[in-house]
Amino acid sequence: MHFLFYSKILPIFAFKILKMYQQYPSLLLENAVNELSRLPGIGKKSALRLALYLLRQDVADVARFTDTISAFRNEIKYCKCCFNISDRDLCSICAGDKRNRRIICVVETIRDVMAIENTGQFQGIYHVLGGVISPMDGVSPDDLNINELEKKVADGEADEIVFALSATLEGDTTNYFIFKKLSQFPVKITTISRGIAVGDELQYTDEITLGRSLLNRIPFEKTLK
């Protein structure tokens, strides 16, 4: 009885094990698949499909693709004012002469800058923290661009600080930490209104809701009550 059971199960198990170790006809292909599969959301099957797609393209097209990615990684800059990505020392937003530089919107990531810009409702400048405080992930205040924001406020460069972090526990914790650091300075501190559902990340909020939240921002102190 046990022999018949194992004789049926073992071949299936062995087949699954073999599938885990995909055999490649080329070491170059295997290396390409391994590198592509390191991208977020890309498994080995998708990586293999992408690698074979690139193999079918003209050598010049693939060279242009790899040169573009290499140039992006090696030559991209971070704006010395707001920490947005840029081709120059100052990003196009901070360099714009129609921006109100006295209103600074504090965001978590570069994608949040892009999300807010798509609403067309904010005419100030930004300050990208580079993340949020998250002890579980090993992210402390010292890992973020918080001291640089405090220096801007201390130097009298801002009339209003707008918190536009994700409506999550980590986002709220970061808001409160920065609020306590800046409360010693004569600066208005507001936050976007909670048309954004609690637990949602800013980058996934639709443009109309995000735009209205920016326009209807409220004093941050009211969120503490």
Protein Blocks (a to p, Z undefined) as FASTA:
>chain_A
ZZmmmmmmmmmmmmmmmmmmccdfbfklmmmmmmmmmpghiafklmmmmmmmmmmpcfkl
mmmmmmmmmmmmmmpccdfklopacfbfbdfklmpckbcfkbccddfblmlmmmmmmnop
acbdcddehiacdfknopafklpcklmmmmmmmnopafbdcddbdfbfklmmmmmmmmmm
mmmpccddddddfkbcghiafklpcfklmmmmmmmgccfklmmZZ
